[in-house]
Amino acid sequence: MSGGDVGQYAFFGCELSPSASYDLPRLPGYVLILKQAALAKPAASTGAVRVLITCDGNDELTLCSLGAGQEQSTLGVTLSMSNRAKLLLRGSSGASVHVCGIWVQREERITDPEVLDRLYKGGDDDDDDDDDDDDYDDEEDGEDDDSDEGEDGAEEGEEEGEEGEEEEG
């Protein structure tokens, strides 16, 4: 991926080796979803390799372990433009792993509620989602207060409106 307009979706792929970490690229307006890791060059017959990620200065986390009998693994990692992440491969020195994913234009994700639920549950990456959460929180947190105020306000408004109509008629 070398910049420019990539459309709504674009393929991402990289190869990991134990000798060096891989800095994941960032693309303005897009999220990177890492989908799968697969052994490209097998580890030693008895050895296994681990695919790890470090993001925003946090500790390394293991995404998967690959070896004989487990040559592929599904990943479910979503990274935004603001995340600074690296992939690492630990284990057998002769192995290599291919990691595949997809770039997704962020604006589309913001408008798709199902995707928001999957990708940003509890996150603040989406203005629409925040508004919905705020509405939900208002209903949940202030249910008694809102309903009392709403009833009182409605009753007062109705009474004033009725009195006004009677005076005119």
Phi, psi and chi 1 to 4 in degrees:
 res  aa     phi    psi   chi1   chi2   chi3   chi4
   1 MET       -  117.6  179.5  115.7 -112.0      -
   2 SER  -122.1   37.5   61.1      -      -      -
   3 GLY    82.0 -166.7      -      -      -      -
   4 GLY    77.1 -177.9      -      -      -      -
   5 ASP   -81.2  120.7 -174.2   23.3      -      -
   6 VAL  -105.8    1.1  -62.8      -      -      -
   7 GLY    81.4 -165.9      -      -      -      -
   8 GLN   -73.7  -34.1  -70.5 -177.8  -30.9      -
   9 TYR  -133.6  147.0  -57.0   95.7      -      -
  10 ALA  -152.2  145.3      -      -      -      -
  11 PHE   -70.9  145.9  175.6   80.5      -      -
  12 PHE  -129.7  139.1  167.9   80.6      -      -
  13 GLY  -152.8  148.7      -      -      -      -
  14 CYS  -152.1  162.5   67.3      -      -      -
  15 GLU  -117.2  131.9 -175.9  171.4   -1.6      -
  16 LEU  -107.1  142.5  -55.4  177.7      -      -
  17 SER  -134.0  155.4   68.9      -      -      -
  18 PRO   -65.8  -15.8  -19.4   29.4      -      -
  19 SER   -78.3  -18.0   60.5      -      -      -
  20 ALA  -153.2  149.0      -      -      -      -
  21 SER   -81.3  162.5   62.6      -      -      -
  22 TYR  -120.6  114.9 -178.7   85.0      -      -
  23 ASP   -75.8  118.3  -70.6  -30.9      -      -
  24 LEU   -70.6  132.3  -72.5  165.3      -      -
  25 PRO   -70.3  159.9   23.4  -29.1      -      -
  26 ARG  -123.7  140.9  -62.1  179.2  -58.8  149.3
  27 LEU  -132.4  118.1 -171.9   61.0      -      -
  28 PRO   -55.3  132.3  -23.5   33.1      -      -
  29 GLY    85.2    3.3      -      -      -      -
  30 TYR  -129.1  153.2  -71.4   80.6      -      -
  31 VAL  -108.9  150.2  -66.0      -      -      -
  32 LEU  -108.3  122.8  175.4   58.8      -      -
  33 ILE  -110.5  114.3  -56.9  171.6      -      -
  34 LEU   -83.8  123.7  -58.5  177.3      -      -
  35 LYS  -107.2  -36.5  -58.3  -66.1  -80.9  178.0
  36 GLN  -153.3  147.2 -176.9  169.7  -11.4      -
  37 ALA  -124.9  138.0      -      -      -      -
  38 ALA  -143.0  143.9      -      -      -      -
  39 LEU   -65.5  124.0  -81.4  173.8      -      -
  40 ALA   -92.9  -39.3      -      -      -      -
  41 LYS  -131.4  115.5 -175.8  175.9  175.2 -170.0
  42 PRO   -59.6  151.3  -17.1   27.0      -      -
  43 ALA   -72.2  172.6      -      -      -      -
  44 ALA   -53.1  155.0      -      -      -      -
  45 SER   -51.4  -33.9   59.8      -      -      -
  46 THR  -104.4   -5.7   58.5      -      -      -
  47 GLY   -90.6  161.9      -      -      -      -
  48 ALA  -133.9  160.2      -      -      -      -
  49 VAL  -122.9  153.5  -67.2      -      -      -
  50 ARG  -118.8  134.0  -68.1  174.4  -65.6  132.2
  51 VAL   -95.4  124.8  176.4      -      -      -
  52 LEU  -121.8  158.9  -60.0  105.2      -      -
  53 ILE  -132.3  144.5 -170.0  168.7      -      -
  54 THR  -128.0  135.9 -178.9      -      -      -
  55 CYS  -138.5  131.2 -175.0      -      -      -
  56 ASP    53.5   37.1  -60.5  -31.3      -      -
  57 GLY    80.1    3.7      -      -      -      -
  58 ASN   -78.6  168.6  -67.5  -52.8      -      -
  59 ASP   -62.3  159.2  -67.5  -22.2      -      -
  60 GLU   -67.4  139.4  -67.1  177.4    0.6      -
  61 LEU  -124.0  138.5  -62.2  171.7      -      -
  62 THR   -81.3  125.2  -58.9      -      -      -
  63 LEU   -88.3  -39.2  -62.4  178.2      -      -
  64 CYS  -165.4  166.1   64.4      -      -      -
  65 SER  -124.3  130.5 -178.1      -      -      -
  66 LEU  -124.6  145.1  -56.3  170.7      -      -
  67 GLY  -178.7 -163.6      -      -      -      -
  68 ALA   -58.2  127.8      -      -      -      -
  69 GLY    86.8  -11.6      -      -      -      -
  70 GLN  -141.5   71.9  178.6   69.2   32.0      -
  71 GLU   -85.1  -15.9  -68.7   84.2   14.9      -
  72 GLN  -135.5  154.8  -61.5 -179.4   43.2      -
  73 SER  -148.8  138.2  179.6      -      -      -
  74 THR   -78.8  137.5  -58.3      -      -      -
  75 LEU  -114.6  159.9  -56.0  175.3      -      -
  76 GLY  -143.7   59.5      -      -      -      -
  77 VAL  -111.2  127.2  177.8      -      -      -
  78 THR  -116.1  127.6  -57.9      -      -      -
  79 LEU  -122.6  135.2  -60.3  162.2      -      -
  80 SER   -96.3  174.7   73.0      -      -      -
  81 MET   -57.6  -31.8  171.6   61.9 -170.1      -
  82 SER   -78.3  -15.9   64.2      -      -      -
  83 ASN   -79.1  132.4  -64.8  127.4      -      -
  84 ARG  -107.5  107.1  -65.6 -175.6 -175.8  -82.8
  85 ALA  -127.5  151.3      -      -      -      -
  86 LYS  -130.2  142.3  -71.0 -177.7 -177.2 -174.7
  87 LEU  -102.2  143.8  -67.1  176.8      -      -
  88 LEU  -133.7  153.6  -56.0  103.5      -      -
  89 LEU  -123.1  123.7 -171.9   63.1      -      -
  90 ARG  -118.9  142.1  -59.5  -90.8 -166.4 -105.3
  91 GLY   130.4 -142.6      -      -      -      -
  92 SER   -54.5  127.7  178.1      -      -      -
  93 SER   -69.0  -21.4   61.1      -      -      -
  94 GLY   -87.9   -6.8      -      -      -      -
  95 ALA   -84.1  158.3      -      -      -      -
  96 SER  -143.0  154.2   66.2      -      -      -
  97 VAL  -131.1  136.6  170.7      -      -      -
  98 HIS   -96.7  133.7  -72.3  169.1      -      -
  99 VAL  -117.5  129.1  175.2      -      -      -
 100 CYS  -118.1  150.7  -61.0      -      -      -
 101 GLY  -162.8 -164.7      -      -      -      -
 102 ILE  -144.7  137.9 -172.7  168.2      -      -
 103 TRP   -86.9  132.5  -69.6  102.3      -      -
 104 VAL  -127.1  129.3  179.8      -      -      -
 105 GLN   -61.9  126.5 -167.1  170.8   18.0      -
 106 ARG   -63.4  -38.5 -174.0  166.2 -177.8 -124.3
 107 GLU   -57.3  -37.3  -70.7   74.2   15.7      -
 108 GLU   -66.0  -40.3  179.5 -179.6  -34.0      -
 109 ARG   -65.0  -33.0  -66.6  -63.9 -176.0 -165.3
 110 ILE   -63.8  -32.0  -70.0  172.8      -      -
 111 THR   -92.9   -3.7   60.8      -      -      -
 112 ASP  -103.2  102.6 -173.6  -18.3      -      -
 113 PRO   -60.1  -36.8  -13.6   20.4      -      -
 114 GLU   -64.2  -42.2  -71.6 -179.3   23.6      -
 115 VAL   -68.9  -40.0  174.1      -      -      -
 116 LEU   -58.3  -42.6  -73.6  169.4      -      -
 117 ASP   -60.8  -41.4  -75.4  -17.5      -      -
 118 ARG   -73.2  -41.3  -73.7 -165.0  -49.7 -100.4
 119 LEU   -94.6  -34.5  -61.5  178.2      -      -
 120 TYR  -122.2   25.2  -60.2  111.6      -      -
 121 LYS   -53.4  118.7 -135.4  173.6 -150.6  175.2
 122 GLY    79.7    3.0      -      -      -      -
 123 GLY   -95.3  168.8      -      -      -      -
 124 ASP  -112.9   30.4  -17.2  -54.0      -      -
 125 ASP   -80.3   -2.0  -69.4    1.9      -      -
 126 ASP  -136.6  122.9  170.2   26.3      -      -
 127 ASP   -63.8  -43.5  -69.7  -23.2      -      -
 128 ASP   -61.9  -41.9  -68.8  -20.8      -      -
 129 ASP   -65.2  -40.2 -169.9   40.5      -      -
 130 ASP   -62.4  -42.2  -73.1  -16.5      -      -
 131 ASP   -61.4  -42.3  -67.4  -16.4      -      -
 132 ASP   -64.1  -42.2  -66.6  -16.5      -      -
 133 ASP   -62.8  -41.0  -73.6  -15.1      -      -
 134 ASP   -62.7  -42.9  -68.4  -19.0      -      -
 135 ASP   -61.9  -42.6  -66.6  -17.0      -      -
 136 TYR   -64.5  -44.0  179.4   74.7      -      -
 137 ASP   -63.0  -39.6  -70.6  -18.9      -      -
 138 ASP   -61.3  -44.3  -70.0  -16.2      -      -
 139 GLU   -65.7  -42.1  -69.0  170.1   10.0      -
 140 GLU   -73.1  -49.5 -176.2  178.1  -69.1      -
 141 ASP   -74.7  -38.4  -65.7  -20.1      -      -
 142 GLY  -114.9   32.9      -      -      -      -
 143 GLU   -58.2  -48.6 -175.9  174.0  -32.2      -
 144 ASP   -66.3  -44.7  -66.4  -19.4      -      -
 145 ASP   -62.8  -47.3  -65.5  -22.0      -      -
 146 ASP   -64.0  -42.2  -71.9  -15.4      -      -
 147 SER   -69.0  -37.6   59.6      -      -      -
 148 ASP   -64.9  -47.9  -70.5  -15.3      -      -
 149 GLU   -63.9  -41.6  -71.4  174.2   15.5      -
 150 GLY   -63.5  -42.9      -      -      -      -
 151 GLU   -66.4  -46.1  -73.1  173.8   13.7      -
 152 ASP   -61.3  -46.7  -67.7  -16.1      -      -
 153 GLY   -61.9  -40.9      -      -      -      -
 154 ALA   -67.4  -42.4      -      -      -      -
 155 GLU   -64.4  -44.8  -71.3  172.3   10.3      -
 156 GLU   -62.5  -43.2  -71.0  173.9   19.1      -
 157 GLY   -63.6  -40.6      -      -      -      -
 158 GLU   -65.8  -43.5  -72.3  173.0   25.1      -
 159 GLU   -62.4  -45.3  -70.3  172.4    9.8      -
 160 GLU   -63.0  -40.9  -71.8  175.1   16.0      -
 161 GLY   -64.6  -41.0      -      -      -      -
 162 GLU   -66.5  -42.9  -71.5  172.1    8.2      -
 163 GLU   -62.2  -42.0  -69.9  173.0   15.1      -
 164 GLY   -61.3  -41.2      -      -      -      -
 165 GLU   -67.4  -39.1  -71.9  174.0   15.7      -
 166 GLU   -65.2  -40.4  -69.6  174.1   13.5      -
 167 GLU   -64.6  -38.6  -70.9  177.1  -62.9      -
 168 GLU   -69.6  -34.8  -70.7  176.8   17.5      -
 169 GLY   -85.9      -      -      -      -      -
